[in-house]
């Protein structure tokens, strides 16, 4: 693997861990993409560049799969790593497209009179929001652990020289 592929793979792994924690599933980034598909109509109307962000995330997942299951990813560019890092930061700040959409939907629902079916939908949205608030601290720990692992990896490589 090239240095860029290693960096990309490690960054993707950190994002995937956050998504797994966020959704309490083993699917990680795949679950995030599926949730974007679930809320596609609302996201397209309410979030700037929703479709572009969705396509970018699918492309990044495809690149990760190329690295993991093929002989590398010749299509991988530095800009792909930058996009993945940008998405990682958005997740940590809870400014990613899906979180922003769910917060927006939650605010609009609370201002309207709710029927019983709307109340259950409100509950599930609030449940995600409560989880997102607690996920911030664990995400920082994941970041610290990933940075330590990457640092140790490069330190051992340096000592081998």
OpenMM code with the backbone's topology and positions (N, CA, C; nanometers):
from openmm import Vec3, app, unit

residues = "UNK UNK UNK UNK UNK UNK UNK UNK UNK UNK UNK UNK UNK UNK UNK UNK UNK UNK UNK UNK UNK UNK UNK UNK UNK UNK UNK UNK UNK UNK UNK UNK UNK UNK UNK UNK UNK UNK UNK UNK UNK UNK UNK UNK UNK UNK UNK UNK UNK UNK UNK UNK UNK UNK UNK UNK UNK UNK UNK UNK UNK UNK UNK UNK UNK UNK UNK UNK UNK UNK UNK UNK UNK UNK UNK UNK UNK UNK UNK UNK UNK UNK UNK UNK UNK UNK UNK UNK UNK UNK UNK UNK UNK UNK UNK UNK UNK UNK UNK UNK UNK UNK UNK UNK UNK UNK UNK UNK UNK UNK UNK UNK UNK UNK UNK UNK UNK UNK UNK UNK UNK UNK UNK UNK UNK UNK UNK UNK UNK UNK UNK UNK UNK UNK UNK UNK UNK UNK UNK UNK UNK UNK UNK UNK UNK UNK UNK UNK UNK UNK UNK UNK UNK UNK UNK UNK UNK UNK UNK UNK UNK".split()
positions = [
    Vec3(0.0843, -0.1191, 0.0000),
    Vec3(0.0000, 0.0000, 0.0000),
    Vec3(0.0879, 0.1243, 0.0000),
    Vec3(0.0397, 0.2253, -0.0672),
    Vec3(0.1112, 0.3521, -0.0695),
    Vec3(0.0838, 0.4272, 0.0616),
    Vec3(0.1628, 0.5290, 0.0864),
    Vec3(0.1426, 0.6099, 0.2071),
    Vec3(0.0034, 0.6730, 0.2074),
    Vec3(-0.0392, 0.7230, 0.0919),
    Vec3(-0.1717, 0.7841, 0.0802),
    Vec3(-0.2816, 0.6822, 0.1108),
    Vec3(-0.2653, 0.5607, 0.0611),
    Vec3(-0.3644, 0.4565, 0.0880),
    Vec3(-0.3701, 0.4212, 0.2360),
    Vec3(-0.2558, 0.4158, 0.3009),
    Vec3(-0.2516, 0.3864, 0.4450),
    Vec3(-0.3218, 0.4973, 0.5230),
    Vec3(-0.2898, 0.6219, 0.4910),
    Vec3(-0.3534, 0.7344, 0.5600),
    Vec3(-0.5043, 0.7342, 0.5374),
    Vec3(-0.5439, 0.7105, 0.4135),
    Vec3(-0.6864, 0.7067, 0.3809),
    Vec3(-0.7560, 0.5948, 0.4577),
    Vec3(-0.6955, 0.4776, 0.4580),
    Vec3(-0.7543, 0.3614, 0.5240),
    Vec3(-0.7707, 0.3858, 0.6741),
    Vec3(-0.6702, 0.4444, 0.7378),
    Vec3(-0.6775, 0.4737, 0.8817),
    Vec3(-0.7849, 0.5786, 0.9112),
    Vec3(-0.7927, 0.6797, 0.8279),
    Vec3(-0.8945, 0.7839, 0.8455),
    Vec3(-1.0349, 0.7249, 0.8274),
    Vec3(-1.0488, 0.6408, 0.7274),
    Vec3(-1.1780, 0.5767, 0.7032),
    Vec3(-1.2171, 0.4898, 0.8230),
    Vec3(-1.1207, 0.4175, 0.8773),
    Vec3(-1.1483, 0.3321, 0.9924),
    Vec3(-1.2000, 0.4158, 1.1093),
    Vec3(-1.1413, 0.5319, 1.1320),
    Vec3(-1.1858, 0.6191, 1.2414),
    Vec3(-1.3288, 0.6680, 1.2168),
    Vec3(-1.3590, 0.7066, 1.0931),
    Vec3(-1.4948, 0.7514, 1.0583),
    Vec3(-1.5933, 0.6364, 1.0752),
    Vec3(-1.5536, 0.5181, 1.0326),
    Vec3(-1.6403, 0.4009, 1.0425),
    Vec3(-1.6726, 0.3685, 1.1886),
    Vec3(-1.5756, 0.3808, 1.2758),
    Vec3(-1.5968, 0.3559, 1.4191),
    Vec3(-1.6984, 0.4555, 1.4752),
    Vec3(-1.6849, 0.5807, 1.4380),
    Vec3(-1.7800, 0.6823, 1.4849),
    Vec3(-1.9210, 0.6496, 1.4369),
    Vec3(-1.9331, 0.6118, 1.3100),
    Vec3(-2.0658, 0.5787, 1.2555),
    Vec3(-2.1238, 0.4545, 1.3228),
    Vec3(-2.0401, 0.3557, 1.3509),
    Vec3(-2.0877, 0.2371, 1.4221),
    Vec3(-2.1413, 0.2756, 1.5591),
    Vec3(-2.0686, 0.3612, 1.6278),
    Vec3(-2.1114, 0.4068, 1.7601),
    Vec3(-2.2381, 0.4917, 1.7496),
    Vec3(-2.2441, 0.5756, 1.6512),
    Vec3(-2.3560, 0.6662, 1.6318),
    Vec3(-2.4872, 0.5907, 1.6099),
    Vec3(-2.4814, 0.4828, 1.5317),
    Vec3(-2.6019, 0.4083, 1.4966),
    Vec3(-2.6155, 0.2766, 1.5734),
    Vec3(-2.5177, 0.2459, 1.6577),
    Vec3(-2.5194, 0.1208, 1.7330),
    Vec3(-2.5374, 0.0010, 1.6392),
    Vec3(-2.4519, -0.0046, 1.5375),
    Vec3(-2.4577, -0.1108, 1.4369),
    Vec3(-2.3160, -0.1463, 1.3940),
    Vec3(-2.3020, -0.2567, 1.3269),
    Vec3(-2.1715, -0.2973, 1.2755),
    Vec3(-2.1457, -0.2465, 1.1343),
    Vec3(-2.2441, -0.1797, 1.0753),
    Vec3(-2.2325, -0.1377, 0.9359),
    Vec3(-2.1621, -0.0037, 0.9176),
    Vec3(-2.1501, 0.0777, 1.0198),
    Vec3(-2.0740, 0.2013, 1.0152),
    Vec3(-2.1119, 0.2966, 0.9040),
    Vec3(-2.0156, 0.3254, 0.8159),
    Vec3(-2.0370, 0.4205, 0.7070),
    Vec3(-2.1510, 0.3733, 0.6161),
    Vec3(-2.1621, 0.2441, 0.5968),
    Vec3(-2.2714, 0.1906, 0.5148),
    Vec3(-2.4065, 0.2283, 0.5759),
    Vec3(-2.4189, 0.2205, 0.7073),
    Vec3(-2.5435, 0.2598, 0.7732),
    Vec3(-2.5680, 0.4092, 0.7561),
    Vec3(-2.4628, 0.4900, 0.7640),
    Vec3(-2.4775, 0.6343, 0.7433),
    Vec3(-2.5343, 0.6602, 0.6037),
    Vec3(-2.4787, 0.5916, 0.5039),
    Vec3(-2.5259, 0.6075, 0.3661),
    Vec3(-2.6719, 0.5638, 0.3543),
    Vec3(-2.7062, 0.4526, 0.4173),
    Vec3(-2.8444, 0.4043, 0.4132),
    Vec3(-2.9399, 0.5033, 0.4800),
    Vec3(-2.8959, 0.5670, 0.5878),
    Vec3(-2.9792, 0.6680, 0.6532),
    Vec3(-2.9964, 0.7900, 0.5625),
    Vec3(-2.8912, 0.8265, 0.4901),
    Vec3(-2.9038, 0.9367, 0.3938),
    Vec3(-3.0050, 0.9006, 0.2862),
    Vec3(-3.0039, 0.7755, 0.2421),
    Vec3(-3.1019, 0.7316, 0.1428),
    Vec3(-3.2434, 0.7368, 0.2011),
    Vec3(-3.2563, 0.7002, 0.3276),
    Vec3(-3.3872, 0.7011, 0.3941),
    Vec3(-3.4446, 0.8426, 0.4003),
    Vec3(-3.3601, 0.9408, 0.4264),
    Vec3(-3.4039, 1.0800, 0.4409),
    Vec3(-3.3732, 1.1637, 0.3171),
    Vec3(-3.3599, 1.0986, 0.2025),
    Vec3(-3.3163, 1.1674, 0.0810),
    Vec3(-3.4058, 1.2855, 0.0418),
    Vec3(-3.5362, 1.2661, 0.0460),
    Vec3(-3.6274, 1.3725, 0.0039),
    Vec3(-3.6131, 1.4958, 0.0917),
    Vec3(-3.6128, 1.4756, 0.2225),
    Vec3(-3.5987, 1.5887, 0.3150),
    Vec3(-3.4594, 1.6507, 0.3047),
    Vec3(-3.3582, 1.5660, 0.2958),
    Vec3(-3.2210, 1.6160, 0.2876),
    Vec3(-3.1968, 1.6994, 0.1649),
    Vec3(-3.2519, 1.6554, 0.0515),
    Vec3(-3.2352, 1.7284, -0.0735),
    Vec3(-3.2939, 1.8689, -0.0625),
    Vec3(-3.4086, 1.8799, 0.0083),
    Vec3(-3.4751, 2.0095, 0.0218),
    Vec3(-3.4106, 2.0996, 0.1274),
    Vec3(-3.3538, 2.0410, 0.2310),
    Vec3(-3.3110, 2.1210, 0.3460),
    Vec3(-3.1603, 2.1392, 0.3616),
    Vec3(-3.0805, 2.0512, 0.3053),
    Vec3(-2.9354, 2.0560, 0.3262),
    Vec3(-2.8657, 2.0891, 0.1953),
    Vec3(-2.7813, 2.1933, 0.1994),
    Vec3(-2.7060, 2.2320, 0.0796),
    Vec3(-2.6177, 2.1165, 0.0330),
    Vec3(-2.6163, 2.0924, -0.0954),
    Vec3(-2.5310, 1.9916, -0.1589),
    Vec3(-2.5521, 1.8507, -0.1037),
    Vec3(-2.6739, 1.8188, -0.0610),
    Vec3(-2.7047, 1.6866, -0.0042),
    Vec3(-2.6615, 1.5748, -0.0995),
    Vec3(-2.7013, 1.5850, -0.2267),
    Vec3(-2.6683, 1.4792, -0.3228),
    Vec3(-2.5181, 1.4677, -0.3456),
    Vec3(-2.4500, 1.5796, -0.3516),
    Vec3(-2.3050, 1.5770, -0.3712),
    Vec3(-2.2360, 1.5112, -0.2519),
    Vec3(-2.2830, 1.5406, -0.1315),
    Vec3(-2.2248, 1.4803, -0.0112),
    Vec3(-2.2519, 1.3300, -0.0068),
    Vec3(-2.3724, 1.2920, -0.0479),
    Vec3(-2.4091, 1.1500, -0.0535),
    Vec3(-2.3194, 1.0758, -0.1528),
    Vec3(-2.3035, 1.1316, -0.2727),
    Vec3(-2.2206, 1.0680, -0.3752),
    Vec3(-2.0745, 1.0627, -0.3326),
    Vec3(-2.0279, 1.1691, -0.2666),
    Vec3(-1.8902, 1.1721, -0.2184),
    Vec3(-1.8664, 1.0606, -0.1178),
    Vec3(-1.9611, 1.0419, -0.0258),
    Vec3(-1.9467, 0.9393, 0.0766),
    Vec3(-1.9476, 0.7995, 0.0140),
    Vec3(-2.0332, 0.7781, -0.0847),
    Vec3(-2.0351, 0.6489, -0.1540),
    Vec3(-1.9030, 0.6260, -0.2276),
    Vec3(-1.8480, 0.7313, -0.2870),
    Vec3(-1.7199, 0.7206, -0.3563),
    Vec3(-1.6081, 0.6859, -0.2584),
    Vec3(-1.6081, 0.7497, -0.1425),
    Vec3(-1.5055, 0.7220, -0.0418),
    Vec3(-1.5154, 0.5776, 0.0075),
    Vec3(-1.6373, 0.5282, 0.0251),
    Vec3(-1.6549, 0.3887, 0.0664),
    Vec3(-1.6040, 0.2947, -0.0424),
    Vec3(-1.6318, 0.3289, -0.1681),
    Vec3(-1.5831, 0.2474, -0.2789),
    Vec3(-1.4302, 0.2431, -0.2812),
    Vec3(-1.3671, 0.3583, -0.2598),
    Vec3(-1.2204, 0.3627, -0.2558),
    Vec3(-1.1663, 0.2762, -0.1427),
    Vec3(-1.2302, 0.2847, -0.0277),
    Vec3(-1.1881, 0.2021, 0.0864),
    Vec3(-1.1967, 0.0545, 0.0505),
    Vec3(-1.3057, 0.0146, -0.0153),
    Vec3(-1.3219, -0.1251, -0.0543),
    Vec3(-1.2169, -0.1668, -0.1568),
    Vec3(-1.1795, -0.0760, -0.2451),
    Vec3(-1.0730, -0.1053, -0.3417),
    Vec3(-0.9418, -0.1329, -0.2691),
    Vec3(-0.9110, -0.0517, -0.1697),
    Vec3(-0.7869, -0.0691, -0.0938),
    Vec3(-0.7911, -0.1999, -0.0155),
    Vec3(-0.9047, -0.2279, 0.0471),
    Vec3(-0.9154, -0.3453, 0.1345),
    Vec3(-0.9220, -0.4763, 0.0573),
    Vec3(-0.9876, -0.4773, -0.0579),
    Vec3(-1.0153, -0.6035, -0.1259),
    Vec3(-0.9430, -0.6208, -0.2593),
    Vec3(-0.8828, -0.5165, -0.3085),
    Vec3(-0.8123, -0.5245, -0.4359),
    Vec3(-0.6630, -0.5033, -0.4089),
    Vec3(-0.5902, -0.4786, -0.5123),
    Vec3(-0.4464, -0.4558, -0.4996),
    Vec3(-0.4153, -0.3081, -0.4783),
    Vec3(-0.5095, -0.2345, -0.4261),
    Vec3(-0.4902, -0.0919, -0.4041),
    Vec3(-0.5970, -0.0122, -0.4749),
    Vec3(-0.5820, 0.1189, -0.4700),
    Vec3(-0.6798, 0.2077, -0.5322),
    Vec3(-0.6064, 0.3102, -0.6173),
    Vec3(-0.5803, 0.2761, -0.7436),
    Vec3(-0.5072, 0.3700, -0.8285),
    Vec3(-0.5820, 0.5012, -0.8512),
    Vec3(-0.7157, 0.5012, -0.8299),
    Vec3(-0.7945, 0.6228, -0.8491),
    Vec3(-0.7866, 0.7162, -0.7293),
    Vec3(-0.7294, 0.6703, -0.6189),
    Vec3(-0.7227, 0.7493, -0.4957),
    Vec3(-0.6347, 0.8724, -0.5164),
    Vec3(-0.6885, 0.9866, -0.4765),
    Vec3(-0.6153, 1.1127, -0.4874),
    Vec3(-0.6080, 1.1795, -0.3504),
    Vec3(-0.5176, 1.2712, -0.3354),
    Vec3(-0.5027, 1.3443, -0.2097),
    Vec3(-0.6334, 1.4129, -0.1716),
    Vec3(-0.7063, 1.4622, -0.2693),
    Vec3(-0.8329, 1.5294, -0.2438),
    Vec3(-0.9347, 1.4355, -0.1775),
    Vec3(-0.9290, 1.3064, -0.2094),
    Vec3(-1.0182, 1.2089, -0.1453),
    Vec3(-0.9907, 1.2011, 0.0043),
    Vec3(-0.8639, 1.2006, 0.0410),
    Vec3(-0.8268, 1.1994, 0.1828),
    Vec3(-0.8747, 1.3276, 0.2507),
    Vec3(-0.8591, 1.4394, 0.1823),
    Vec3(-0.9041, 1.5679, 0.2380),
    Vec3(-1.0549, 1.5666, 0.2601),
    Vec3(-1.1307, 1.5144, 0.1650),
    Vec3(-1.2767, 1.5054, 0.1798),
    Vec3(-1.3140, 1.4158, 0.2985),
    Vec3(-1.2441, 1.3046, 0.3127),
    Vec3(-1.2710, 1.2133, 0.4240),
    Vec3(-1.2388, 1.2797, 0.5579),
    Vec3(-1.1292, 1.3525, 0.5634),
    Vec3(-1.0938, 1.4249, 0.6860),
    Vec3(-1.1971, 1.5326, 0.7178),
    Vec3(-1.2454, 1.6005, 0.6149),
    Vec3(-1.3479, 1.7033, 0.6331),
    Vec3(-1.4763, 1.6404, 0.6902),
    Vec3(-1.5162, 1.5262, 0.6352),
    Vec3(-1.6354, 1.4570, 0.6847),
    Vec3(-1.6140, 1.4109, 0.8292),
    Vec3(-1.4953, 1.3628, 0.8600),
    Vec3(-1.4616, 1.3204, 0.9967),
    Vec3(-1.4783, 1.4368, 1.0948),
    Vec3(-1.4282, 1.5522, 1.0581),
    Vec3(-1.4417, 1.6708, 1.1436),
    Vec3(-1.5885, 1.7099, 1.1600),
    Vec3(-1.6660, 1.7006, 1.0526),
    Vec3(-1.8085, 1.7318, 1.0613),
    Vec3(-1.8785, 1.6370, 1.1574),
    Vec3(-1.8439, 1.5089, 1.1535),
    Vec3(-1.9026, 1.4120, 1.2467),
    Vec3(-1.8700, 1.4496, 1.3910),
    Vec3(-1.7438, 1.4833, 1.4156),
    Vec3(-1.7014, 1.5167, 1.5520),
    Vec3(-1.7707, 1.6427, 1.6041),
    Vec3(-1.7964, 1.7367, 1.5138),
    Vec3(-1.8631, 1.8622, 1.5528),
    Vec3(-2.0148, 1.8531, 1.5417),
    Vec3(-2.0654, 1.7368, 1.5024),
    Vec3(-2.2078, 1.7148, 1.4796),
    Vec3(-2.2632, 1.8140, 1.3771),
    Vec3(-2.1835, 1.8379, 1.2739),
    Vec3(-2.2230, 1.9254, 1.1643),
    Vec3(-2.2312, 1.8486, 1.0323),
    Vec3(-2.2355, 1.7166, 1.0414),
    Vec3(-2.2483, 1.6334, 0.9224),
    Vec3(-2.3904, 1.6459, 0.8677),
    Vec3(-2.4125, 1.6152, 0.7409),
    Vec3(-2.5437, 1.6380, 0.6781),
    Vec3(-2.6597, 1.5698, 0.7508),
    Vec3(-2.6428, 1.4468, 0.7906),
    Vec3(-2.7528, 1.3720, 0.8526),
    Vec3(-2.7893, 1.4286, 0.9894),
    Vec3(-2.6906, 1.4610, 1.0702),
    Vec3(-2.7176, 1.5185, 1.2020),
    Vec3(-2.7848, 1.6541, 1.1893),
    Vec3(-2.7368, 1.7365, 1.0969),
    Vec3(-2.7976, 1.8684, 1.0749),
    Vec3(-2.9429, 1.8520, 1.0317),
    Vec3(-2.9688, 1.7576, 0.9426),
    Vec3(-3.1060, 1.7339, 0.8970),
    Vec3(-3.1949, 1.6881, 1.0128),
    Vec3(-3.1491, 1.5915, 1.0919),
    Vec3(-3.2307, 1.5402, 1.2014),
    Vec3(-3.2582, 1.6479, 1.3063),
    Vec3(-3.1594, 1.7331, 1.3314),
    Vec3(-3.1828, 1.8441, 1.4246),
    Vec3(-3.2871, 1.9404, 1.3679),
    Vec3(-3.2775, 1.9666, 1.2389),
    Vec3(-3.3728, 2.0555, 1.1733),
    Vec3(-3.5137, 1.9968, 1.1783),
    Vec3(-3.5256, 1.8693, 1.1490),
    Vec3(-3.6556, 1.8025, 1.1519),
    Vec3(-3.7125, 1.8005, 1.2932),
    Vec3(-3.6282, 1.7824, 1.3903),
    Vec3(-3.6714, 1.7787, 1.5298),
    Vec3(-3.7275, 1.9143, 1.5718),
    Vec3(-3.6625, 2.0209, 1.5307),
    Vec3(-3.7085, 2.1556, 1.5640),
    Vec3(-3.8419, 2.1881, 1.5002),
    Vec3(-3.8611, 2.1470, 1.3769),
    Vec3(-3.9868, 2.1743, 1.3078),
    Vec3(-4.1012, 2.0936, 1.3669),
    Vec3(-4.0748, 1.9704, 1.4053),
    Vec3(-4.1803, 1.8866, 1.4607),
    Vec3(-4.2259, 1.9368, 1.5964),
    Vec3(-4.1341, 1.9931, 1.6750),
    Vec3(-4.1735, 2.0376, 1.8086),
    Vec3(-4.2617, 2.1619, 1.8031),
    Vec3(-4.2553, 2.2352, 1.6926),
    Vec3(-4.3359, 2.3562, 1.6820),
    Vec3(-4.4770, 2.3280, 1.6286),
    Vec3(-4.5022, 2.2057, 1.5797),
    Vec3(-4.6332, 2.1697, 1.5269),
    Vec3(-4.7081, 2.0834, 1.6277),
    Vec3(-4.8413, 2.0842, 1.6142),
    Vec3(-4.9223, 1.9936, 1.6940),
    Vec3(-4.9007, 1.8537, 1.6382),
    Vec3(-4.8738, 1.7553, 1.7278),
    Vec3(-4.8386, 1.6218, 1.6820),
    Vec3(-4.9512, 1.5213, 1.7049),
    Vec3(-4.9675, 1.4343, 1.6067),
    Vec3(-5.0578, 1.3211, 1.6236),
    Vec3(-4.9783, 1.2098, 1.6899),
    Vec3(-5.0432, 1.0976, 1.7219),
    Vec3(-4.9718, 0.9887, 1.7879),
    Vec3(-4.8618, 0.9316, 1.6994),
    Vec3(-4.8845, 0.9225, 1.5677),
    Vec3(-4.7790, 0.8712, 1.4806),
    Vec3(-4.6625, 0.9693, 1.4727),
    Vec3(-4.6932, 1.0985, 1.4763),
    Vec3(-4.5859, 1.1980, 1.4760),
    Vec3(-4.5093, 1.1927, 1.6073),
    Vec3(-4.5785, 1.1621, 1.7172),
    Vec3(-4.5091, 1.1538, 1.8456),
    Vec3(-4.4062, 1.0424, 1.8445),
    Vec3(-4.4394, 0.9273, 1.7862),
    Vec3(-4.3422, 0.8190, 1.7817),
    Vec3(-4.2256, 0.8556, 1.6907),
    Vec3(-4.2529, 0.9263, 1.5800),
    Vec3(-4.1442, 0.9709, 1.4927),
    Vec3(-4.0573, 1.0722, 1.5663),
    Vec3(-4.1188, 1.1603, 1.6433),
    Vec3(-4.0446, 1.2583, 1.7217),
    Vec3(-3.9555, 1.1874, 1.8233),
    Vec3(-4.0090, 1.0835, 1.8859),
    Vec3(-3.9317, 1.0097, 1.9852),
    Vec3(-3.8073, 0.9490, 1.9229),
    Vec3(-3.8208, 0.8889, 1.8054),
    Vec3(-3.7047, 0.8269, 1.7439),
    Vec3(-3.6016, 0.9317, 1.7033),
    Vec3(-3.6454, 1.0479, 1.6569),
    Vec3(-3.5525, 1.1549, 1.6219),
    Vec3(-3.4829, 1.2072, 1.7471),
    Vec3(-3.5591, 1.2250, 1.8541),
    Vec3(-3.4987, 1.2717, 1.9788),
    Vec3(-3.4021, 1.1687, 2.0348),
    Vec3(-3.4340, 1.0421, 2.0199),
    Vec3(-3.3465, 0.9358, 2.0662),
    Vec3(-3.2110, 0.9462, 1.9969),
    Vec3(-3.2130, 0.9725, 1.8650),
    Vec3(-3.0886, 0.9888, 1.7897),
    Vec3(-3.0146, 1.1124, 1.8388),
    Vec3(-3.0873, 1.2216, 1.8655),
    Vec3(-3.0224, 1.3438, 1.9123),
    Vec3(-2.9555, 1.3235, 2.0476),
    Vec3(-3.0232, 1.2566, 2.1397),
    Vec3(-2.9642, 1.2308, 2.2716),
    Vec3(-2.8390, 1.1472, 2.2555),
    Vec3(-2.8465, 1.0465, 2.1691),
    Vec3(-2.7290, 0.9633, 2.1455),
    Vec3(-2.6163, 1.0463, 2.0848),
    Vec3(-2.6488, 1.1367, 1.9921),
    Vec3(-2.5461, 1.2194, 1.9287),
    Vec3(-2.4757, 1.3081, 2.0302),
    Vec3(-2.5491, 1.3574, 2.1303),
    Vec3(-2.4857, 1.4418, 2.2315),
    Vec3(-2.3865, 1.3621, 2.3141),
    Vec3(-2.4196, 1.2389, 2.3480),
    Vec3(-2.3283, 1.1572, 2.4272),
    Vec3(-2.2162, 1.1009, 2.3414),
    Vec3(-2.2388, 1.0925, 2.2111),
    Vec3(-2.1384, 1.0345, 2.1233),
    Vec3(-2.0182, 1.1262, 2.1070),
    Vec3(-2.0332, 1.2570, 2.1335),
    Vec3(-1.9231, 1.3508, 2.1162),
    Vec3(-1.8012, 1.3165, 2.1992),
    Vec3(-1.8233, 1.2795, 2.3262),
    Vec3(-1.7114, 1.2455, 2.4139),
    Vec3(-1.6439, 1.1162, 2.3701),
    Vec3(-1.7226, 1.0172, 2.3329),
    Vec3(-1.6624, 0.8910, 2.2901),
    Vec3(-1.5878, 0.9095, 2.1583),
    Vec3(-1.6384, 0.9992, 2.0730),
    Vec3(-1.5709, 1.0244, 1.9456),
    Vec3(-1.4322, 1.0830, 1.9688),
    Vec3(-1.4197, 1.1680, 2.0683),
    Vec3(-1.2888, 1.2257, 2.1005),
    Vec3(-1.1936, 1.1160, 2.1457),
    Vec3(-1.2423, 1.0234, 2.2261),
    Vec3(-1.1582, 0.9121, 2.2712),
    Vec3(-1.1176, 0.8249, 2.1533),
    Vec3(-1.2109, 0.8001, 2.0608),
    Vec3(-1.1760, 0.7233, 1.9421),
    Vec3(-1.0663, 0.7946, 1.8639),
    Vec3(-1.0786, 0.9239, 1.8501),
    Vec3(-0.9791, 1.0015, 1.7780),
    Vec3(-0.8432, 0.9910, 1.8461),
    Vec3(-0.8410, 1.0042, 1.9779),
    Vec3(-0.7155, 0.9942, 2.0536),
    Vec3(-0.6527, 0.8567, 2.0335),
    Vec3(-0.7335, 0.7521, 2.0412),
    Vec3(-0.6823, 0.6160, 2.0248),
    Vec3(-0.6274, 0.5952, 1.8844),
    Vec3(-0.7012, 0.6421, 1.7840),
    Vec3(-0.6549, 0.6275, 1.6457),
    Vec3(-0.5243, 0.7039, 1.6252),
    Vec3(-0.5171, 0.8237, 1.6785),
    Vec3(-0.3935, 0.9026, 1.6650),
    Vec3(-0.2767, 0.8337, 1.7339),
    Vec3(-0.3003, 0.7744, 1.8489),
    Vec3(-0.1937, 0.6997, 1.9183),
    Vec3(-0.1483, 0.5799, 1.8355),
    Vec3(-0.2413, 0.5074, 1.7791),
    Vec3(-0.2065, 0.3902, 1.6972),
    Vec3(-0.1257, 0.4326, 1.5754),
    Vec3(-0.1732, 0.5375, 1.5082),
    Vec3(-0.1014, 0.5862, 1.3896),
    Vec3(0.0372, 0.6367, 1.4300),
    Vec3(0.0454, 0.7085, 1.5420),
    Vec3(0.1740, 0.7583, 1.5901),
    Vec3(0.2701, 0.6458, 1.6219),
    Vec3(0.2206, 0.5429, 1.6885),
    Vec3(0.3046, 0.4271, 1.7203),
    Vec3(0.3501, 0.3555, 1.5937),
    Vec3(0.2614, 0.3467, 1.4966),
    Vec3(0.2966, 0.2831, 1.3698),
    Vec3(0.4137, 0.3565, 1.3045),
    Vec3(0.4027, 0.4890, 1.2945),
    Vec3(0.5089, 0.5651, 1.2305),
    Vec3(0.6365, 0.5675, 1.3151),
    Vec3(0.6233, 0.5639, 1.4451),
    Vec3(0.7393, 0.5597, 1.5333),
    Vec3(0.8151, 0.4293, 1.5150),
    Vec3(0.7436, 0.3176, 1.5072),
    Vec3(0.8107, 0.1887, 1.4851),
    Vec3(0.8760, 0.1836, 1.3483),
    Vec3(0.8105, 0.2428, 1.2481),
    Vec3(0.8701, 0.2488, 1.1146),
    Vec3(0.9977, 0.3322, 1.1160),
    Vec3(0.9965, 0.4404, 1.1926),
    Vec3(1.1127, 0.5278, 1.2021),
    Vec3(1.2268, 0.4573, 1.2740),
    Vec3(1.1969, 0.3833, 1.3789),
    Vec3(1.2989, 0.3117, 1.4545),
    Vec3(1.3598, 0.1974, 1.3747),
    Vec3(1.2866, 0.1448, 1.2795),
    Vec3(1.3380, 0.0361, 1.1970),
    Vec3(1.4396, 0.0848, 1.0947),
    Vec3(1.4412, 0.2160, 1.0693),
    Vec3(1.5351, 0.2697, 0.9697),
    Vec3(1.6745, 0.2662, 1.0147),
] * unit.nanometer
topology = app.Topology()
chain = topology.addChain("A")
for resn in residues:
    res = topology.addResidue(resn, chain)
    for name in ("N", "CA", "C"):
        topology.addAtom(name, app.Element.getBySymbol(name[0]), res)
